[in-house]
Amino acid sequence: MDATSTGNQEMLALLGTLVADPAVVELYERLDALAEAPAADPRIAPLAADLLTAVPEQLFAAIPEDGVIVNGYGEALLAEYAPAQAEVVGRLMDAFVERGRA
């Protein structure tokens, strides 16, 4: 991400407030709890929904519509997670894409 552009600086500032939110820490803890869980764990859907709800509307508005898509980035990111965690993050990424199309 080019952190020097105004839009990206706004996104980074919003992400900074998001990760500093104590309520978001609980979401990270729930994600950590899925480290040994299977990809079909019933906690996945509620956690993905709660993570999406935690994202400020301003962050979606700050995402440029003509942003560059880096092929393979999502797959590389998901490869770093355990199966259930990857399912949560994948659902969140899909929701971001859908939200961006709206």
Phi and psi in radians as a Rosetta constraint file:
Dihedral C 1 N 2 CA 2 C 2 CIRCULARHARMONIC -1.372 0.35
Dihedral N 2 CA 2 C 2 N 3 CIRCULARHARMONIC 1.763 0.35
Dihedral C 2 N 3 CA 3 C 3 CIRCULARHARMONIC -1.311 0.35
Dihedral N 3 CA 3 C 3 N 4 CIRCULARHARMONIC -0.097 0.35
Dihedral C 3 N 4 CA 4 C 4 CIRCULARHARMONIC -1.508 0.35
Dihedral N 4 CA 4 C 4 N 5 CIRCULARHARMONIC -0.343 0.35
Dihedral C 4 N 5 CA 5 C 5 CIRCULARHARMONIC -1.287 0.35
Dihedral N 5 CA 5 C 5 N 6 CIRCULARHARMONIC 2.661 0.35
Dihedral C 5 N 6 CA 6 C 6 CIRCULARHARMONIC -1.057 0.35
Dihedral N 6 CA 6 C 6 N 7 CIRCULARHARMONIC -0.777 0.35
Dihedral C 6 N 7 CA 7 C 7 CIRCULARHARMONIC -1.085 0.35
Dihedral N 7 CA 7 C 7 N 8 CIRCULARHARMONIC -0.726 0.35
Dihedral C 7 N 8 CA 8 C 8 CIRCULARHARMONIC -1.245 0.35
Dihedral N 8 CA 8 C 8 N 9 CIRCULARHARMONIC -0.590 0.35
Dihedral C 8 N 9 CA 9 C 9 CIRCULARHARMONIC -1.109 0.35
Dihedral N 9 CA 9 C 9 N 10 CIRCULARHARMONIC -0.687 0.35
Dihedral C 9 N 10 CA 10 C 10 CIRCULARHARMONIC -1.115 0.35
Dihedral N 10 CA 10 C 10 N 11 CIRCULARHARMONIC -0.770 0.35
Dihedral C 10 N 11 CA 11 C 11 CIRCULARHARMONIC -1.086 0.35
Dihedral N 11 CA 11 C 11 N 12 CIRCULARHARMONIC -0.770 0.35
Dihedral C 11 N 12 CA 12 C 12 CIRCULARHARMONIC -1.095 0.35
Dihedral N 12 CA 12 C 12 N 13 CIRCULARHARMONIC -0.692 0.35
Dihedral C 12 N 13 CA 13 C 13 CIRCULARHARMONIC -1.110 0.35
Dihedral N 13 CA 13 C 13 N 14 CIRCULARHARMONIC -0.745 0.35
Dihedral C 13 N 14 CA 14 C 14 CIRCULARHARMONIC -1.140 0.35
Dihedral N 14 CA 14 C 14 N 15 CIRCULARHARMONIC -0.709 0.35
Dihedral C 14 N 15 CA 15 C 15 CIRCULARHARMONIC -1.135 0.35
Dihedral N 15 CA 15 C 15 N 16 CIRCULARHARMONIC -0.633 0.35
Dihedral C 15 N 16 CA 16 C 16 CIRCULARHARMONIC -1.072 0.35
Dihedral N 16 CA 16 C 16 N 17 CIRCULARHARMONIC -0.745 0.35
Dihedral C 16 N 17 CA 17 C 17 CIRCULARHARMONIC -1.205 0.35
Dihedral N 17 CA 17 C 17 N 18 CIRCULARHARMONIC -0.573 0.35
Dihedral C 17 N 18 CA 18 C 18 CIRCULARHARMONIC -1.149 0.35
Dihedral N 18 CA 18 C 18 N 19 CIRCULARHARMONIC -0.864 0.35
Dihedral C 18 N 19 CA 19 C 19 CIRCULARHARMONIC -1.249 0.35
Dihedral N 19 CA 19 C 19 N 20 CIRCULARHARMONIC -0.314 0.35
Dihedral C 19 N 20 CA 20 C 20 CIRCULARHARMONIC -1.483 0.35
Dihedral N 20 CA 20 C 20 N 21 CIRCULARHARMONIC -0.180 0.35
Dihedral C 20 N 21 CA 21 C 21 CIRCULARHARMONIC -1.269 0.35
Dihedral N 21 CA 21 C 21 N 22 CIRCULARHARMONIC 2.135 0.35
Dihedral C 21 N 22 CA 22 C 22 CIRCULARHARMONIC -1.008 0.35
Dihedral N 22 CA 22 C 22 N 23 CIRCULARHARMONIC -0.538 0.35
Dihedral C 22 N 23 CA 23 C 23 CIRCULARHARMONIC -1.156 0.35
Dihedral N 23 CA 23 C 23 N 24 CIRCULARHARMONIC -0.516 0.35
Dihedral C 23 N 24 CA 24 C 24 CIRCULARHARMONIC -1.291 0.35
Dihedral N 24 CA 24 C 24 N 25 CIRCULARHARMONIC -0.510 0.35
Dihedral C 24 N 25 CA 25 C 25 CIRCULARHARMONIC -1.024 0.35
Dihedral N 25 CA 25 C 25 N 26 CIRCULARHARMONIC -0.708 0.35
Dihedral C 25 N 26 CA 26 C 26 CIRCULARHARMONIC -1.084 0.35
Dihedral N 26 CA 26 C 26 N 27 CIRCULARHARMONIC -0.632 0.35
Dihedral C 26 N 27 CA 27 C 27 CIRCULARHARMONIC -1.168 0.35
Dihedral N 27 CA 27 C 27 N 28 CIRCULARHARMONIC -0.700 0.35
Dihedral C 27 N 28 CA 28 C 28 CIRCULARHARMONIC -1.090 0.35
Dihedral N 28 CA 28 C 28 N 29 CIRCULARHARMONIC -0.688 0.35
Dihedral C 28 N 29 CA 29 C 29 CIRCULARHARMONIC -1.092 0.35
Dihedral N 29 CA 29 C 29 N 30 CIRCULARHARMONIC -0.701 0.35
Dihedral C 29 N 30 CA 30 C 30 CIRCULARHARMONIC -1.131 0.35
Dihedral N 30 CA 30 C 30 N 31 CIRCULARHARMONIC -0.662 0.35
Dihedral C 30 N 31 CA 31 C 31 CIRCULARHARMONIC -1.140 0.35
Dihedral N 31 CA 31 C 31 N 32 CIRCULARHARMONIC -0.745 0.35
Dihedral C 31 N 32 CA 32 C 32 CIRCULARHARMONIC -1.052 0.35
Dihedral N 32 CA 32 C 32 N 33 CIRCULARHARMONIC -0.625 0.35
Dihedral C 32 N 33 CA 33 C 33 CIRCULARHARMONIC -1.142 0.35
Dihedral N 33 CA 33 C 33 N 34 CIRCULARHARMONIC -0.271 0.35
Dihedral C 33 N 34 CA 34 C 34 CIRCULARHARMONIC -1.595 0.35
Dihedral N 34 CA 34 C 34 N 35 CIRCULARHARMONIC 0.137 0.35
Dihedral C 34 N 35 CA 35 C 35 CIRCULARHARMONIC -1.010 0.35
Dihedral N 35 CA 35 C 35 N 36 CIRCULARHARMONIC -0.590 0.35
Dihedral C 35 N 36 CA 36 C 36 CIRCULARHARMONIC -1.893 0.35
Dihedral N 36 CA 36 C 36 N 37 CIRCULARHARMONIC 0.120 0.35
Dihedral C 36 N 37 CA 37 C 37 CIRCULARHARMONIC -1.492 0.35
Dihedral N 37 CA 37 C 37 N 38 CIRCULARHARMONIC 2.679 0.35
Dihedral C 37 N 38 CA 38 C 38 CIRCULARHARMONIC -1.303 0.35
Dihedral N 38 CA 38 C 38 N 39 CIRCULARHARMONIC 2.845 0.35
Dihedral C 38 N 39 CA 39 C 39 CIRCULARHARMONIC -1.158 0.35
Dihedral N 39 CA 39 C 39 N 40 CIRCULARHARMONIC -0.186 0.35
Dihedral C 39 N 40 CA 40 C 40 CIRCULARHARMONIC -1.820 0.35
Dihedral N 40 CA 40 C 40 N 41 CIRCULARHARMONIC 0.285 0.35
Dihedral C 40 N 41 CA 41 C 41 CIRCULARHARMONIC -1.059 0.35
Dihedral N 41 CA 41 C 41 N 42 CIRCULARHARMONIC 2.369 0.35
Dihedral C 41 N 42 CA 42 C 42 CIRCULARHARMONIC -1.206 0.35
Dihedral N 42 CA 42 C 42 N 43 CIRCULARHARMONIC -0.176 0.35
Dihedral C 42 N 43 CA 43 C 43 CIRCULARHARMONIC -1.424 0.35
Dihedral N 43 CA 43 C 43 N 44 CIRCULARHARMONIC -0.176 0.35
Dihedral C 43 N 44 CA 44 C 44 CIRCULARHARMONIC -1.137 0.35
Dihedral N 44 CA 44 C 44 N 45 CIRCULARHARMONIC -0.958 0.35
Dihedral C 44 N 45 CA 45 C 45 CIRCULARHARMONIC -1.048 0.35
Dihedral N 45 CA 45 C 45 N 46 CIRCULARHARMONIC -0.824 0.35
Dihedral C 45 N 46 CA 46 C 46 CIRCULARHARMONIC -1.106 0.35
Dihedral N 46 CA 46 C 46 N 47 CIRCULARHARMONIC -0.653 0.35
Dihedral C 46 N 47 CA 47 C 47 CIRCULARHARMONIC -1.181 0.35
Dihedral N 47 CA 47 C 47 N 48 CIRCULARHARMONIC -0.758 0.35
Dihedral C 47 N 48 CA 48 C 48 CIRCULARHARMONIC -1.041 0.35
Dihedral N 48 CA 48 C 48 N 49 CIRCULARHARMONIC -0.733 0.35
Dihedral C 48 N 49 CA 49 C 49 CIRCULARHARMONIC -1.141 0.35
Dihedral N 49 CA 49 C 49 N 50 CIRCULARHARMONIC -0.731 0.35
Dihedral C 49 N 50 CA 50 C 50 CIRCULARHARMONIC -1.167 0.35
Dihedral N 50 CA 50 C 50 N 51 CIRCULARHARMONIC -0.669 0.35
Dihedral C 50 N 51 CA 51 C 51 CIRCULARHARMONIC -1.107 0.35
Dihedral N 51 CA 51 C 51 N 52 CIRCULARHARMONIC -0.747 0.35
Dihedral C 51 N 52 CA 52 C 52 CIRCULARHARMONIC -1.123 0.35
Dihedral N 52 CA 52 C 52 N 53 CIRCULARHARMONIC -0.694 0.35
Dihedral C 52 N 53 CA 53 C 53 CIRCULARHARMONIC -1.112 0.35
Dihedral N 53 CA 53 C 53 N 54 CIRCULARHARMONIC -0.537 0.35
Dihedral C 53 N 54 CA 54 C 54 CIRCULARHARMONIC -1.289 0.35
Dihedral N 54 CA 54 C 54 N 55 CIRCULARHARMONIC -0.286 0.35
Dihedral C 54 N 55 CA 55 C 55 CIRCULARHARMONIC -1.327 0.35
Dihedral N 55 CA 55 C 55 N 56 CIRCULARHARMONIC 2.154 0.35
Dihedral C 55 N 56 CA 56 C 56 CIRCULARHARMONIC -1.112 0.35
Dihedral N 56 CA 56 C 56 N 57 CIRCULARHARMONIC 2.487 0.35
Dihedral C 56 N 57 CA 57 C 57 CIRCULARHARMONIC -0.995 0.35
Dihedral N 57 CA 57 C 57 N 58 CIRCULARHARMONIC -0.570 0.35
Dihedral C 57 N 58 CA 58 C 58 CIRCULARHARMONIC -1.087 0.35
Dihedral N 58 CA 58 C 58 N 59 CIRCULARHARMONIC -0.517 0.35
Dihedral C 58 N 59 CA 59 C 59 CIRCULARHARMONIC -1.176 0.35
Dihedral N 59 CA 59 C 59 N 60 CIRCULARHARMONIC -0.734 0.35
Dihedral C 59 N 60 CA 60 C 60 CIRCULARHARMONIC -1.099 0.35
Dihedral N 60 CA 60 C 60 N 61 CIRCULARHARMONIC -0.701 0.35
Dihedral C 60 N 61 CA 61 C 61 CIRCULARHARMONIC -1.164 0.35
Dihedral N 61 CA 61 C 61 N 62 CIRCULARHARMONIC -0.466 0.35
Dihedral C 61 N 62 CA 62 C 62 CIRCULARHARMONIC -1.435 0.35
Dihedral N 62 CA 62 C 62 N 63 CIRCULARHARMONIC -0.208 0.35
Dihedral C 62 N 63 CA 63 C 63 CIRCULARHARMONIC -1.339 0.35
Dihedral N 63 CA 63 C 63 N 64 CIRCULARHARMONIC 2.096 0.35
Dihedral C 63 N 64 CA 64 C 64 CIRCULARHARMONIC -1.171 0.35
Dihedral N 64 CA 64 C 64 N 65 CIRCULARHARMONIC 2.387 0.35
Dihedral C 64 N 65 CA 65 C 65 CIRCULARHARMONIC -1.138 0.35
Dihedral N 65 CA 65 C 65 N 66 CIRCULARHARMONIC -0.499 0.35
Dihedral C 65 N 66 CA 66 C 66 CIRCULARHARMONIC -1.791 0.35
Dihedral N 66 CA 66 C 66 N 67 CIRCULARHARMONIC 0.494 0.35
Dihedral C 66 N 67 CA 67 C 67 CIRCULARHARMONIC -1.097 0.35
Dihedral N 67 CA 67 C 67 N 68 CIRCULARHARMONIC 2.682 0.35
Dihedral C 67 N 68 CA 68 C 68 CIRCULARHARMONIC -1.329 0.35
Dihedral N 68 CA 68 C 68 N 69 CIRCULARHARMONIC 2.338 0.35
Dihedral C 68 N 69 CA 69 C 69 CIRCULARHARMONIC -1.780 0.35
Dihedral N 69 CA 69 C 69 N 70 CIRCULARHARMONIC 2.151 0.35
Dihedral C 69 N 70 CA 70 C 70 CIRCULARHARMONIC -1.704 0.35
Dihedral N 70 CA 70 C 70 N 71 CIRCULARHARMONIC 1.928 0.35
Dihedral C 70 N 71 CA 71 C 71 CIRCULARHARMONIC -1.070 0.35
Dihedral N 71 CA 71 C 71 N 72 CIRCULARHARMONIC 2.363 0.35
Dihedral C 71 N 72 CA 72 C 72 CIRCULARHARMONIC 1.529 0.35
Dihedral N 72 CA 72 C 72 N 73 CIRCULARHARMONIC -0.176 0.35
Dihedral C 72 N 73 CA 73 C 73 CIRCULARHARMONIC -1.091 0.35
Dihedral N 73 CA 73 C 73 N 74 CIRCULARHARMONIC -0.847 0.35
Dihedral C 73 N 74 CA 74 C 74 CIRCULARHARMONIC -1.036 0.35
Dihedral N 74 CA 74 C 74 N 75 CIRCULARHARMONIC -0.771 0.35
Dihedral C 74 N 75 CA 75 C 75 CIRCULARHARMONIC -1.106 0.35
Dihedral N 75 CA 75 C 75 N 76 CIRCULARHARMONIC -0.727 0.35
Dihedral C 75 N 76 CA 76 C 76 CIRCULARHARMONIC -1.137 0.35
Dihedral N 76 CA 76 C 76 N 77 CIRCULARHARMONIC -0.711 0.35
Dihedral C 76 N 77 CA 77 C 77 CIRCULARHARMONIC -1.118 0.35
Dihedral N 77 CA 77 C 77 N 78 CIRCULARHARMONIC -0.823 0.35
Dihedral C 77 N 78 CA 78 C 78 CIRCULARHARMONIC -1.153 0.35
Dihedral N 78 CA 78 C 78 N 79 CIRCULARHARMONIC -0.482 0.35
Dihedral C 78 N 79 CA 79 C 79 CIRCULARHARMONIC -1.135 0.35
Dihedral N 79 CA 79 C 79 N 80 CIRCULARHARMONIC -0.335 0.35
Dihedral C 79 N 80 CA 80 C 80 CIRCULARHARMONIC -1.411 0.35
Dihedral N 80 CA 80 C 80 N 81 CIRCULARHARMONIC -0.172 0.35
Dihedral C 80 N 81 CA 81 C 81 CIRCULARHARMONIC -1.849 0.35
Dihedral N 81 CA 81 C 81 N 82 CIRCULARHARMONIC 2.728 0.35
Dihedral C 81 N 82 CA 82 C 82 CIRCULARHARMONIC -1.184 0.35
Dihedral N 82 CA 82 C 82 N 83 CIRCULARHARMONIC 2.811 0.35
Dihedral C 82 N 83 CA 83 C 83 CIRCULARHARMONIC -0.902 0.35
Dihedral N 83 CA 83 C 83 N 84 CIRCULARHARMONIC -0.862 0.35
Dihedral C 83 N 84 CA 84 C 84 CIRCULARHARMONIC -1.190 0.35
Dihedral N 84 CA 84 C 84 N 85 CIRCULARHARMONIC -0.660 0.35
Dihedral C 84 N 85 CA 85 C 85 CIRCULARHARMONIC -1.146 0.35
Dihedral N 85 CA 85 C 85 N 86 CIRCULARHARMONIC -0.716 0.35
Dihedral C 85 N 86 CA 86 C 86 CIRCULARHARMONIC -1.093 0.35
Dihedral N 86 CA 86 C 86 N 87 CIRCULARHARMONIC -0.618 0.35
Dihedral C 86 N 87 CA 87 C 87 CIRCULARHARMONIC -1.142 0.35
Dihedral N 87 CA 87 C 87 N 88 CIRCULARHARMONIC -0.738 0.35
Dihedral C 87 N 88 CA 88 C 88 CIRCULARHARMONIC -1.084 0.35
Dihedral N 88 CA 88 C 88 N 89 CIRCULARHARMONIC -0.893 0.35
Dihedral C 88 N 89 CA 89 C 89 CIRCULARHARMONIC -1.121 0.35
Dihedral N 89 CA 89 C 89 N 90 CIRCULARHARMONIC -0.688 0.35
Dihedral C 89 N 90 CA 90 C 90 CIRCULARHARMONIC -1.075 0.35
Dihedral N 90 CA 90 C 90 N 91 CIRCULARHARMONIC -0.740 0.35
Dihedral C 90 N 91 CA 91 C 91 CIRCULARHARMONIC -1.127 0.35
Dihedral N 91 CA 91 C 91 N 92 CIRCULARHARMONIC -0.676 0.35
Dihedral C 91 N 92 CA 92 C 92 CIRCULARHARMONIC -1.144 0.35
Dihedral N 92 CA 92 C 92 N 93 CIRCULARHARMONIC -0.746 0.35
Dihedral C 92 N 93 CA 93 C 93 CIRCULARHARMONIC -1.089 0.35
Dihedral N 93 CA 93 C 93 N 94 CIRCULARHARMONIC -0.754 0.35
Dihedral C 93 N 94 CA 94 C 94 CIRCULARHARMONIC -1.076 0.35
Dihedral N 94 CA 94 C 94 N 95 CIRCULARHARMONIC -0.703 0.35
Dihedral C 94 N 95 CA 95 C 95 CIRCULARHARMONIC -1.144 0.35
Dihedral N 95 CA 95 C 95 N 96 CIRCULARHARMONIC -0.636 0.35
Dihedral C 95 N 96 CA 96 C 96 CIRCULARHARMONIC -1.101 0.35
Dihedral N 96 CA 96 C 96 N 97 CIRCULARHARMONIC -0.757 0.35
Dihedral C 96 N 97 CA 97 C 97 CIRCULARHARMONIC -1.094 0.35
Dihedral N 97 CA 97 C 97 N 98 CIRCULARHARMONIC -0.827 0.35
Dihedral C 97 N 98 CA 98 C 98 CIRCULARHARMONIC -1.067 0.35
Dihedral N 98 CA 98 C 98 N 99 CIRCULARHARMONIC -0.736 0.35
Dihedral C 98 N 99 CA 99 C 99 CIRCULARHARMONIC -1.122 0.35
Dihedral N 99 CA 99 C 99 N 100 CIRCULARHARMONIC -0.655 0.35
Dihedral C 99 N 100 CA 100 C 100 CIRCULARHARMONIC -1.179 0.35
Dihedral N 100 CA 100 C 100 N 101 CIRCULARHARMONIC -0.449 0.35
Dihedral C 100 N 101 CA 101 C 101 CIRCULARHARMONIC -1.414 0.35
Dihedral N 101 CA 101 C 101 N 102 CIRCULARHARMONIC -0.325 0.35
